[in-house]
Amino acid sequence: MGVRTFKIGYASGQNRGRQASADSGASQNLGPAANMIAPFPAPLIPPLERNGPPPNIPPSNYKMPFFGGQVKSVLSGDSLILTSPKNPNSERTLSLAYCTAPHLKKDADEIGAFESRDALRDLVVGKQIQFQVLYTIPNTKREYGIVILNDGRRLPEEMVKEGWLKLREDAGRKEDSEEALQQLDHLRLLEAKARNDDKGLWSPTLSRLDIQHDMGDSQAFLETYKGKTLDALVERVLSGDRMLVRLLITPTKHILVMTLVAGIRAPTTERVNPSNNQTQPAEEYGNASRQFVEARLLHRKVKIDVLGLSPQGQLIASVKHLAHGSIAKHLLEAGLARCTDFHSTLLGAEMAPLRDAEKVAQSAKRGVFKDHVAKVVGQGGNLEAQVTRVFSADVIFVRNRAGVEKRINISSVRGPRQNEAAENPFRDEAKEYLRKKIIGKHVRLSIDGSRPAAGEYDAKEVATITYNDKNIGLLLVQEGWCSVVRHRRDDTDRAPNYDELLAAQEIAKEEKKGMWSGKPAKAKQYVDASETLQKAKIQLSTLQRQKKIPAIVDYVKGGSRFTVLIPRENVKLTFVLGGIRAPKSARGEKDKGEPFGQEAHDLATKRLTQRDVEIDVHNVDKVGGFIGELYINKESFAKILVEEGFATVHAYSAEQSGNATELLAAEQRAKKARKGLWVDWDESMDVPEEEEAPANGTNGNAHETVIAREKDYRDVVVTHIDENGKLKLQTIGQGTAKLETMMSQFKSFHLNPANSKGLEKDPKAGDFVAAKFTEDNQWYRARIRSNDRAAKQAEIVYIDYGNSEKMPWSRLRPLSQAQFSTQTLKPQAVDAVLSLLQFPTNTDYLQDAVRFLGDATEGKELVANVDYTAPDGTLYITLYDPAVSEKLTDSINTEIITEGHAMVPRKLKAWERGFGDVLKVLREKEEHAIEQRRGLWEYGDLRDD
């Protein structure tokens, strides 16, 4: 029978069902994707003309026409899928004439099937060939023919010669063409030689491969191969970012794995929904993306970098062409995929080239980015500003050089969320970390985007913030104080180092840093010591003993009034600058402030808000505010206010605080510079203003008559001396008589077993209680100074005697009985200080002074002259022992100076300057003590130091 000739065009074979959609997309402008070979160049040959045979081939063999095509894939060692060079969507399947090869099967490949196909694949995949159809099998439309390679080699001859094809048993039985019979004879000779040489399928060592069709235990697979690069073969391309690959673990062991291309998401392709068998159309550019990958990788060997697993347990890997690298990069440049953030942590540094490739497509508006609008970078994208306030771990307020303040969100990071139970406990720690890093600092802002106000959300700008060339957002993520925002796919308002942030977050989680530790520090509960005057007085002595206490200005109420946090004491308080008076600012829009009140307020806000400061506490005011000095960067802020002309000096209180000289000098500088309040100052009109009178009714101005000494003698008993030499006194008289009677009743009350019930609830600081004194196991009235709730222990002060101790709550009882209340009998121990004495700061000398004072007062009824009563009720006294004192200068105060246990103050308060005769005696005694090298003077006169 003669060889039959068929004129067959390029109709889609196995993909006939999607021909319509593919053809309709062929005319679209796909940019670089339209030329499906662009990034992977291959030698091109012109399509064969039908009026002549290829060179070096006898014309008698080519009565039928030759066609040109490109090999898309190889089904087996004897079958190819071809595409038209002019229309890659058109496909046809061609089997090699007269021959057969072992087939690949899912249940079990025939022996030699993979090797046979691989030999043909290596010869033809991705190459331009010429072919001729010799015959078809009726009713199957299967075409059989020959193939001519670019170098002139022929198929099936080349495959038979290497032993990878066998002739069909029925080959030649029905052939009556002389040319066909000659060709068959030639093939039989080639087959016989291959068999004789043990080539290919005739090799005695050929055996069945170990083929695994999934990963098995995916976690075990990942542990074995993560971070490794494997040789592989792309068996099937489902979409631009999803393919079936054959991992060539060893020459005899292969694993077939569905693989996701790391770093990208491609549009979906047309597919059939298995639940209802309905065809779901492809997303725009979905089929083009798949074809792009097929043209470059299908049935090609690739390198697979194993990275991780998807939530569904599928392999995530970088897929790399042997010559041209990552397919993901080429897909992105062609605009046929987008970057996906979820793989960034797996790719690490390799994510950056993918981002760059995506930007190339966006700039050229290719493929899926055809409607891309580039983000407009505003003027001054890199700005310098000062951080004025830290609102939270991811939100700050800054002020630019023009003085404009704005709110800034740190790009792509989010602090611990209030509504997340696992994150909420870390909010204060995260905010404090950021505050310590950048409050008051000059930082650089690179604006990454802005969002208008929407609904309940305010407008905001997002920016990358750097300080000393360190990225603040990255530091927050590295320390675990912020998480990374998962942006929407089209969200361009993100940090430029977004991938670095994601990687840092994973490391922080592994190292259990910050909010990933699962162990939040116990949140600080600040007790408001200024809530009442009583609370303030309780806290006063503790703070007075300390110098330069570290604190944080939490809120600025005015130019000289602030809310201050003291972390080491767990206390917050209202703090007032002593020695000055700042004008008041307006409290509301309708209020009117005093001149320069707002300027003073603004300066304090600018310099102090959330800053680390130091405070010295001197006293309390009538409403529980603490009066003293505040230092910012070792400089007195009161002096700063006065020097700027935003406050005046209050001479009386300044002298009490001991900083009058500094403040008055600053005020003179402000006057001469005509600053602030002194803008209209006239030197000729500069008359000292009248100051407030002290509590005893006399005037305390330094320029006026000194205060006359009062005579106010009282019989007293010293009940307690603290470590700083301050006294607790009981005034002998009606009060002590009532106390004696009450204590007798108090003892009887607590001896009754019916009254042995303990506290009903945990005590609070400031509560009055009955406490069982450790030394004599007797009950006394007391007040809670502080609590250790973890140890269930309280520090209590015995209100009638002044001493204190720590004891468990179990030794406390309620003081709720009316007959024992402080309304029935006020606390009998009052605070007192020895007048005109300045005790040494050296611990050893101070202890000597306290011991001497104790010996001089213990168990004695003494006489005290109350020289001055401070606003907080503290008595300044001269103490006499009637047994030895013969005149007013023979006091215990004088004895302490004589023995060198204290010195005479060099800066006197207004009320102290009325003690001229006493001061003269004290100074004489002091000079004598210095000469004798007594007490603190043992190394000489240290007053200048």
Secondary structure as UniProt FT lines:
FT   TURN            14..15
FT   HELIX           16..18
FT   HELIX           19..26
FT   HELIX           31..34
FT   TURN            36..39
FT   TURN            50..51
FT   TURN            55..56
FT   HELIX           59..61
FT   STRAND          67..76
FT   TURN            77..78
FT   STRAND          79..83
FT   TURN            88..89
FT   STRAND          91..96
FT   TURN            97..98
FT   STRAND          99..100
FT   TURN            111..112
FT   HELIX           113..124
FT   TURN            125..126
FT   STRAND          128..137
FT   TURN            138..141
FT   STRAND          142..148
FT   TURN            150..151
FT   STRAND          154..155
FT   HELIX           157..161
FT   TURN            162..163
FT   STRAND          166..167
FT   TURN            169..172
FT   HELIX           178..196
FT   TURN            197..198
FT   HELIX           200..202
FT   TURN            204..205
FT   STRAND          210..212
FT   HELIX           218..225
FT   TURN            226..227
FT   STRAND          229..239
FT   TURN            240..241
FT   STRAND          242..250
FT   TURN            251..252
FT   STRAND          253..261
FT   TURN            262..263
FT   STRAND          264..265
FT   STRAND          271..273
FT   TURN            274..277
FT   STRAND          278..280
FT   TURN            284..285
FT   HELIX           286..297
FT   TURN            298..299
FT   STRAND          301..309
FT   TURN            311..312
FT   STRAND          315..321
FT   TURN            322..324
FT   STRAND          325..326
FT   HELIX           327..333
FT   TURN            334..335
FT   STRAND          338..339
FT   HELIX           341..343
FT   HELIX           344..347
FT   HELIX           348..350
FT   HELIX           351..364
FT   HELIX           367..369
FT   TURN            370..371
FT   TURN            379..380
FT   STRAND          382..392
FT   TURN            393..394
FT   STRAND          395..399
FT   TURN            401..402
FT   STRAND          405..410
FT   TURN            411..412
FT   STRAND          413..414
FT   TURN            418..419
FT   TURN            421..423
FT   HELIX           424..426
FT   HELIX           427..438
FT   TURN            439..440
FT   STRAND          442..451
FT   TURN            455..456
FT   STRAND          460..467
FT   TURN            468..469
FT   STRAND          470..471
FT   HELIX           472..478
FT   TURN            479..480
FT   STRAND          483..484
FT   TURN            489..490
FT   TURN            496..497
FT   HELIX           498..510
FT   TURN            511..512
FT   HELIX           514..516
FT   STRAND          527..528
FT   TURN            529..530
FT   HELIX           533..544
FT   STRAND          549..556
FT   STRAND          561..566
FT   HELIX           567..569
FT   STRAND          571..577
FT   TURN            578..579
FT   STRAND          580..581
FT   TURN            589..590
FT   TURN            595..596
FT   HELIX           597..608
FT   TURN            609..610
FT   STRAND          612..620
FT   TURN            622..623
FT   STRAND          626..632
FT   TURN            633..634
FT   STRAND          635..636
FT   HELIX           637..643
FT   TURN            644..645
FT   STRAND          648..649
FT   HELIX           651..657
FT   HELIX           660..672
FT   TURN            673..674
FT   HELIX           676..678
FT   TURN            679..680
FT   HELIX           683..685
FT   TURN            695..696
FT   TURN            702..703
FT   STRAND          713..721
FT   TURN            723..724
FT   STRAND          727..731
FT   TURN            732..733
FT   HELIX           734..751
FT   HELIX           753..755
FT   TURN            765..766
FT   STRAND          768..772
FT   TURN            774..776
FT   STRAND          779..788
FT   TURN            789..792
FT   STRAND          793..798
FT   TURN            799..801
FT   STRAND          804..808
FT   HELIX           809..811
FT   STRAND          812..814
FT   HELIX           818..820
FT   TURN            822..824
FT   STRAND          830..834
FT   TURN            835..836
FT   HELIX           843..857
FT   TURN            858..859
FT   STRAND          861..869
FT   TURN            871..872
FT   STRAND          875..880
FT   TURN            882..884
FT   TURN            888..889
FT   HELIX           892..898
FT   TURN            899..900
FT   HELIX           910..914
FT   HELIX           916..931
FT   TURN            932..933
FT   HELIX           935..937
FT   TURN            938..939
FT   TURN            943..944
//
